[in-house]
């Protein structure tokens, strides 16, 4: 209890909670020139969080794009129980000074780094319409507790082909070569948030409202661009962070 003799809430009881930090790297051979930059920082962040680092490197959904394999977390979370499950793409940079977002979250709330608008990327079904928040996932980063594993539930009520018919990349994505099937993970996670009415926030909002930052400048992730361009931007970011 605190000084006001009020019961401690989930955020105040965060110390000592078990955490897992997952990344996806099928075959453990994704772009070594990128993972050489990201893995030391991801593992450092895991250590700082007190989290177990888990690499998803085997296929369980061979008929889906590789990016869909992150939905293995729905079962892995049962195999490796923890209070918090954090997923981050293996091509994301994390500043060593990055906060622990779980310290600002209740267990009933999930978080991405940011969000897009569902109604300009997806064909809305009854779950999106009922939910009404029109949240579109930017799921290169997802944080969820053991209360909210539904966010990683694989598709159970439609085929991949039917799901792809509901996906409409925005103009910048199409210009960069993104095909609808390449957004299957964003679509399924967006739909799960709506379907299960999961409480939602973003790490960017936490950084602004709770830490006084101008957004989340402690993480860097680029998609929809050629690898060489991505590597150049990543190296420039590391220089800005005084890490190169």
Secondary structure as GFF3:
##gff-version 3
##sequence-region A 1 244
A	DSSP	beta_strand	19	24	.	.	.	ID=ss1
A	DSSP	three_ten_helix	26	28	.	.	.	ID=ss2
A	DSSP	alpha_helix	32	49	.	.	.	ID=ss3
A	DSSP	beta_strand	51	56	.	.	.	ID=ss4
A	DSSP	three_ten_helix	66	72	.	.	.	ID=ss5
A	DSSP	alpha_helix	73	79	.	.	.	ID=ss6
A	DSSP	beta_strand	84	88	.	.	.	ID=ss7
A	DSSP	beta_strand	93	94	.	.	.	ID=ss8
A	DSSP	three_ten_helix	101	104	.	.	.	ID=ss9
A	DSSP	beta_strand	109	112	.	.	.	ID=ss10
A	DSSP	beta_strand	115	117	.	.	.	ID=ss11
A	DSSP	three_ten_helix	118	120	.	.	.	ID=ss12
A	DSSP	alpha_helix	126	131	.	.	.	ID=ss13
A	DSSP	beta_strand	135	137	.	.	.	ID=ss14
A	DSSP	beta_strand	141	145	.	.	.	ID=ss15
A	DSSP	three_ten_helix	149	152	.	.	.	ID=ss16
A	DSSP	alpha_helix	160	164	.	.	.	ID=ss17
A	DSSP	alpha_helix	171	175	.	.	.	ID=ss18
A	DSSP	three_ten_helix	180	183	.	.	.	ID=ss19
A	DSSP	alpha_helix	184	195	.	.	.	ID=ss20
A	DSSP	beta_strand	199	202	.	.	.	ID=ss21
A	DSSP	alpha_helix	203	209	.	.	.	ID=ss22
A	DSSP	beta_strand	219	220	.	.	.	ID=ss23
A	DSSP	alpha_helix	227	240	.	.	.	ID=ss24
###
